């Protein structure tokens, strides 16, 4: 019997880019295809996705893509993987609607086979039978997956928390999870995002009292910024606004899109007459309007940032406005949010964030939820996923110390690019691949090669030198002095006559070259670059990008 292989392409040891391959014999399914927000943003990169070229060697094995839910860190890279591999996609009704909007932007809708599934459904995909378990999260119509294989059953939790009283939909389906646990679970792939947080994650209902107080106490205009996908939060805002006699104006492209989709599908129930457009909102008194806006993470293109910096057409934050940041800070966004808050304060706004009031609860499982998940499913092996490495490690430590029956060897830590082989007897990483990210320019939505980003980093840290050498076509000898231009190169102030010395060094290097080394322009340019590189490193201890040009006269 073949062993099962679990191969993460993203989402392990990082936030975002969630993507997992599960392979048995000659068949592989892909769980999620998400995007992330890389640290390389200052180098012109807005989005990162997994490097799907890795899957080329498995092209003939690929069977389907299954989406656990509709957050961008789980579906944002779908178009890019489907460009390379024409695979059917399975997801819930709401996730499918979000997916269709995204694929429509790439003009790919006619080329992709999309299948709608519901909680409780089971689909057969070759050796795999996938059972969809209703999961509670900050989004709606989310799944955990029970993947039945010839080796055993794998449970992939997706993003989840054990919410007993969600605002929209049913609680997490522990009954089905327990039944699958009774049947036997080989491995649990478990969300680690909140593995460092003690206790249970509060229900989405927990924010209602704070929002009621805010609506009751606020006399001026009210702006609420949250994730556009936080459907439970949006429902709460609409309900409480109606309760306190305020209209709601939705601002921000993604917010407008998601509200429309959720309302059309009957998932978001907006009280009649509560929602108004931007034009109608301007005619209302300050205490009669609530704006539901994008930009909780300080994104410079989002509505709240533009209102805070007077770049939003026809609307800006004013003295007396109250701004509620109803979202957690995604790691890496701290500086952007801090700058935005500074702009809001300058404009005289009152700011309420989760540190001051309970205006946000997480959608991810804390330690108490993880314990419920493990004790209900009772897997032989636990494999922490989704989160930075410290979170994966903390989940392992928590389970070892708080859930009976689990020792160190039963909880397996993996990384992106690992090939984990698993059967009833053992789980072992048998191969480690180095996976580079693929970067996306958000304006053009085109891929940026890794080498280009690496070159931009070099330019940022080391600066650039342009070297132009003129050579006689007839004699192949250097004509005049080399021209050297430096931009952003550190250390020049410490070295006298650097330019003159560099020109002399290049002239001497050319004079020492053989005619055939100069005759081949490509070889000549590379030799010039190497000589100048060595000279710069010796004199300045710097590593700038060097661009060489040869002019023939």
N, C-alpha and C positions, 0 to 999 in steps of 0.2 A: 504494500500500500504506500502511495506517495505521501510525503509530509506536506503540511500546509505552510505556505510562506506568507508572512506579513511584511509589507514593504512601504514604509512611510516616505512620501515625497515632500511633505511639508507639514508644519503644525506641531512638530516635536522639538522642544527646546526653544520655542519662539511663539509669539502671538500671530495668528493669521496663517494664510497659505495652507489651510487644512486640506490634506489629500492623502489617501491611503490606498495602496494596492493590496488585494488579498488574492492569492494564487493557489490553485490546486491542480496538479498534473499539467495539462496544456490549456487551462482556462484561468482568466484573471478578471475580477471585477474591481472597479474604482469607486471608492467612497469619498464623495465631495471633491470639489475642484475650486479652492478658495484663493483669494488674493490677500496680500499683506501690504503694510506700509513700511518701507525699508528705511534704515538709517541713512541711506545714500541720498535722501531727498535734496540736500543742498547741491548735489551735482546734477540737478535737472531730472531726477527720477521721482515719480509720484507713487508708483505702484510696483509691487513685485509679485511674481507668480512662480509656482514650481517650474522647474526645467523639465518639460514634458518630452524632450528629446531622449531622456532616460528610458522612456517606454518603447522606443523604437525596436529594441531587441525582443520585446514582448508583443509586437504588433499583431501577430497571428493568434495570440492568446486572449487578447482583450475582448470582453463580452458585453459589458454595459457599465454605465455610470449611475450611481445611486446617490441622491442628494438627501441629507438628513433634514435640512431646513434652509431658509432663504436668506440668511445673513451673508454679506459680501465675502467674509472670510471663509465661506463654504461654497459659494456659487460664483464669485467674482471672476474666476479664471476659466469658467466653463467654455466660453467662446473660443479661447485659445487652445484648449485641449481638443475641442471638436473640429478646429481647423486642421489638426494633424491626424485625428482618428475619428472616423465616422461611426459613432457608437450610439445606441439607444439610451435615453435618459429616463429615469424613474424618479418621481417626486410627488409630494402632496399637491393638492389643488392650488393653494396659495403660493407655495414655492414655485410651482409651474407657471403661475401668472407673472411672478417676478422674473423668472427665467425667460419667458417669452418676450417681455419688454427688453431685457438685456440683449437677447439674440437678435431682436428686431433692429437694434441699433447697429448691428454688424451685418444686416441683410442676410441672416443665416436661417431664418425661420423655416423656409421651404426645404432646407437641406437636412433638417434634424428630425429624428423620430422621438417624440416626447410622449411618455406614458404617465397617466395620472393614477396614483395609488392612494389608498386610505389606510388608516390604522386598522389592524386586524387582517389585512390582505397578506397573501403569501404568493410569491412569484418564483417560478422555476427558471434558473439560468444555468443550463448545463449541469455541472456537478453541484452547483449551489442552489439552495432554496432560501429565499430571503423573506423573513417575516417582519412586518412593520408594527412597532410598538408605539403607542401614543406617549409622547414626552412633553412635559411642561417646561417652558423656557420663557424668555422675554418676548419671543416671537410666537406666532400661532402656527398650528398644524405642523408640528415638529415630530421627528421620529428618533427613537432608538431602534437599532436593527438587531434581529437575531438571525445570524447567518448559519444555516444548517449545512454542514459539509460531511463528506465521508469520514473525516478524521474526528469530527465533533462539532459542537455548536459554539460559534463566536458571537459575543454580544458587543456591539459598538454603540456606546451610549449617545453619540453625538453630543451637542450642548444640552444640558439638562439641569433641573433642580427638582427636588421632590416638593412641589407646591400643592398643598391640600386645598387651597381656595383661590385658584387663578381667576382673574377678572373675565377672561374669555376662554371658553372651552372647558374640558374636563381636567381633573388632577392627573398626575403621572399614573400610568396603568401598571400599578404594582401587582395586580392580580395576574396579568399575563406574564409579567416578569417572574413571579413566583412559580407559575406553572412551568415555565421554561427551565427555571432552576431545579425543579423537581425532576425534570427529564434529563438533566445533566448539562453543565456548561463547561466547555474546555477552557475558554479564555474570555476575560472581560477587558475590553479596551475602554478605559474610563477617563472622562474629562477631568483635568487637573487644575483648571484655571483658578479655583478658590481652595485648593488643597491646603493652603496655609491658614485658612480662616476657621476658627473653632465654631462649634454649634451648627445649627441649621440655617440655611439661607432664608430670610423672611419671605413671606408670600407677597405677591404683587399687590394684594389688598393693603399691605402695611403702610403704604404711602398716602392713603386716602385722608387720614386725620390731618396731616401736615398741609395737604393741598386745600382742605376745607378751611383751615385757619388762614392760609395765605389769601384765598379768595375773599374771605370775610373781612380781613384786615386791610387789604390793599385798596386804596382810594383812587390811584391813578391807573395808567395803562399797565397791563400785565403781559410780559413776554415769557414764554416757557420754551426753553431749548432742550430737546431730547433727541435720542436716536430716532430716525424716521421709521425704523422697523419695530420700535417698541410699542406694539399694538395695545398691550394692556394699559400702558401709560397714556396713550392717546385716548383710549376709551374713558379712562378716569378723568382726563382733562375735559372732554366733551360733556360728560355727565355732570361734573361739578360746576362747570361754566353755566350749564343750563339751570342747575339748582340755584345759583346765585345771580341769575339774570344777565349773564354776559354772553355776547356773541363770540364766536371763534373764527379767526381768519388764519388760514394755513398758508405759510410762506416758505419757499424752498422747493426746488425741483423734485428731489427725492421724496420729500414729505408729501407734496401734492400727489405724486404718483402712487405712493403706498396707501394713502388715505382713500384715494379713488378706487384702487383695486380691492382693498379690504371692504369698503362699503358696498361695492358691486357684488361681492361674494357673500354678503350678509354677515361677515365676521366682525365688522365695526358698525355699531348701531348709533348713528348720530341723531339726537333728538331733532324733530322737525323745526326748521327755522333757526337753528343754532349756528350753522356755518354761513359766513358771508365772505364775499371777495374783498380784495384790497380797497377798491374804490368805495364800496359801501361802508367799510370800516372807518374811513376818514370822516364820515358824517356822524359817527357816534360819539357820545361823551366819553371821556377817558375811563370812567368807571363802568362803562358798558361793553368794553372790548377786551379780548384776550387774544394775543398772537401766538400761534404755535409754529415755531421756527426751527430750521436746521442750524447747525453750527455749534453744538455743545462741546466740540473738541477744538475750537479755535481755528477751524479751517478757513483759510483766507478767501476762498471762493464762496463760502456759505453765507446765508442771509444775515445771521447775527453779527458776524465780523463786519460785513459791509454796513450794517446799521450803526455799529459802534464807531466806524471810521468815516461816516458820511459819504460812503460810496454806493449806497443802495438808492436807486432812483425813487424819489418821492417818499422816503421814510428814513428816519434816523432816531436813535435813542436820545431822549430828552431828560432834563432834570425832573425828578418825581416819578419816573418809570421804575417798575420793579421787574427784574430779570431773574428767572429761576433756571438754574443749570441742573436739570433733572437727568443726570447721566454720570457714570463713573469716568474718571480720567484714564484713557487708554495709555499704557506706558509708551513714552516717546512723544506724547502730545503736551507734556507739562508746560514747556516754554510758550507754545502757541496759545494755550488757554490763559496762562498768566498775563501775556501781552494783551489779550482780548479783555480780560477783566480790568486791566489798567485803563484801557480806553473807555470801558463802561463807567468806571468810577470818575474819570475825567469829565464825562458828560452828565454826571450827577445822578446816575442810576443807583438804586438799591439792589444789591445782589444777594440772592439766596442760593447756596450750594449745599451739597449733601453733608458737608462737615458741620453745617449750622442747623439744618433741619432734615428730617427723614423724607427727602424728596426723591430718593432713588434706592432701589434694591437691585441686587445682582440677579442675573438670570442663570448663574452657574452654581453648581453643587458645592457647598461647604463641607467640612469634615463630617458633620452629622448626616448629611445626604449621602456622602460617599459610603459611610458605614451601612446605611440602609440599602444602598445599591449592591454592595458586596454580600451582605448577609442574606439578601433576598435572592440574588442570582446564584450564589455559592459556586463560583468558578474554581477550576483547578489552578489556573494561573491568572494573575492580574497584570495588565500592561498599561501603565499610566500614559495618557496621550493629552494633546491640547494644552500647551503651556510652556513656560520657560523651564529649564532643567531643574532649577531649585524647587519648582512646584511639583514636577514629576517625582523628585526625590522625597519631598515632604509627604506626598501621597503614599509612597512606599513605606516611609517610617510610621505614618499614622496607622496604616492597615496592620503592619507588623505588631504595633503596640496596643491596638484597640479592637481588632477583629480576631477572634479565636481561630486557630488552625492554619495561620499563614506565617511561614518562615521566609528568610531572606531569598531563598532560591525559588519561591513561589511567585515573587513579584519582580517582573522583568523590566528593566529600564532600557529603552532603545532610543536611537537618534535617527534623524533624516538620513536616508540612504542605506540604513541597515537592512539586511535580509534576515528576518527572524524565522527560523524553522521551528515548527511546533507539532507535536503529536501527543498522545495520551501519556507519554513517559517523560518528555523533556521539552523545554523551550530554550533555544540557543541561537545567538547571532552567529551566522556562518559566513557572512560576507559584509564588508563595509565599503560603500561607494561614496565618493565625494560629489555632492550635488551642488552646483552653483545655481543661484537664483536667476530667473529671467526678469528683466526690468521693463516696465511699460511707461511710456510717456502719456500722461493723462489727456493732453490736448489732442494728439493724433491717434491715441490708442494703439500705437505701433510698438513693437518690441525693440528694445535697445540692447545691443550685444553687451555681454559682460565685459569684454575687453575695452569697449568705449567708456563704460563707467569707471573702470580701473584707470584708464588714461586721464579721465577728468579728475580723479583723485590725485594723480601725480601732478597735474597742473595746479590743483588747489594747494598742495603742500610744498611743491618744489619750484613752481613757476615754469617758465619756458625760455628756451634759447633758440633763436633762428640763426642758422649758419648758411651763408651764400658764398659759394666759391665759383669763380669764373676761370674756365679752362680753354686754351686754344685748341680748335678742332684739328689743326694741322700738326702741331708739335706735341699736343697733350700735356702742355706745361701750364702751370698756374699763371693767370694774368692779373696783375695788381694784387692788392691785399684782400684776404677774406673779409667779408662783412659779417659782423656778429651783433645781434640785437638781443637784449635781455629784458624779460618781463617778469616781475615778481620773484626774482631769484634772491634769496637771503644770503647775507655774508659779504656782499660787495664792499660795504663800507669798511671792512676789516682788511681788505687787500688792495694795496696801491697798484695802479697801472694794470689792473686785471685785463681790461679789453686789449691793450697792446700786447701783453704777454700771451693771451689766448690766440690772437692773430698770428703771432710769431710761432707758437707751438703748432698750429695747423699748417702754416707754410712749411715748416721744417718736416712735418709728417708727410706732406705731399711730395716734397723733394726726395724723401727716402723711399717712396713707393716705386714699384716697377711699372713700366708703360702699360702692361696688360691689366694691372690693377686699376689704372685710371681709365683705360679704354672701356671697360664694362661699367657703365654709369651706376647700375644698381649696387655692384660691389664697392665702387668708389664712394658712394653716398654713405653706405654702412660703415666703411672704414673711417670716414670723416667723423661720423657720429660717435664711434667708439673712442677715437683719439680725444675728441672734445669732452666726452663724458669722463674719461679718466683724468683729464686735466682739471675739470671743474671739481670733481670729487677730492682731488689732492689739494687744490687751492682753497676751496670753499666748504668742503665736507657737505656738499649739497647734491641732490639728485633731481635736477629739473628735467622736463621733457625737452628733447633736442630734435629739432626739425632741420634737415639738411636739404639744400637746393644746389644743383650744379647747373651753371649757365655756360653754354658753349658759344664761342665767338670765332 
